[in-house]
């Protein structure tokens, strides 16, 4: 929703000539009760059909913090 609001504001001001927003990267914001950690490389996310496992693509900076001890 944040990206849509930003796009509509930019369109009103005239800073874009596209008819619709383009999303290159997807990010998901979840409340604490909607997900749980399963070790270091995956999480469980709740959906309307139950819990599903999602493997994470982790960055080098993540491993730097994890290995810090």
C-alpha positions in Angstrom: 0.0 0.0 0.0 2.9 2.3 0.7 4.3 2.0 -2.8 0.9 2.6 -4.3 0.4 5.8 -2.3 3.8 7.0 -3.2 3.2 6.3 -6.9 -0.1 8.1 -6.9 1.5 11.1 -5.2 4.3 11.2 -7.8 1.8 10.9 -10.6 -0.2 13.9 -9.3 2.9 16.0 -9.1 3.9 14.9 -12.6 7.2 13.1 -11.7 6.2 9.9 -13.6 4.7 9.2 -17.0 3.8 5.5 -16.4 0.2 4.4 -16.1 1.0 1.9 -13.3 3.8 1.3 -10.8 6.6 -1.2 -11.5 7.9 -3.4 -8.6 11.4 -4.7 -9.0 11.9 -6.1 -5.5 9.3 -7.5 -3.1 9.4 -7.1 0.6 6.9 -8.3 3.1 6.2 -6.7 6.5 4.6 -9.1 9.0 3.4 -8.7 12.6 5.1 -10.9 15.2 2.1 -13.3 15.5 2.1 -14.0 11.7 5.5 -15.7 11.5 8.0 -17.7 13.5 11.6 -18.5 13.0 12.8 -22.0 12.1 16.5 -22.1 12.6 18.6 -19.5 10.7 17.6 -19.8 7.0 13.8 -20.2 7.0 10.6 -19.0 8.6 7.0 -20.3 8.9 4.3 -17.8 7.7 0.6 -18.2 8.5 -1.9 -18.0 5.7 -5.6 -18.7 5.3 -4.7 -22.3 4.5 -2.3 -22.8 7.5 1.4 -22.5 8.1 3.8 -22.6 5.1 7.6 -22.7 5.2 9.6 -20.0 3.4 13.3 -20.4 2.6 15.2 -17.1 2.9 17.8 -15.7 0.6 20.2 -14.1 3.1 22.7 -11.4 2.5 26.3 -11.3 3.6 25.5 -8.7 6.2 23.0 -11.1 7.9 25.7 -13.8 8.3 28.1 -11.2 9.6 25.7 -10.4 12.5 24.8 -14.1 13.1 28.5 -15.2 13.2 29.4 -12.3 15.5 28.5 -14.4 18.5 
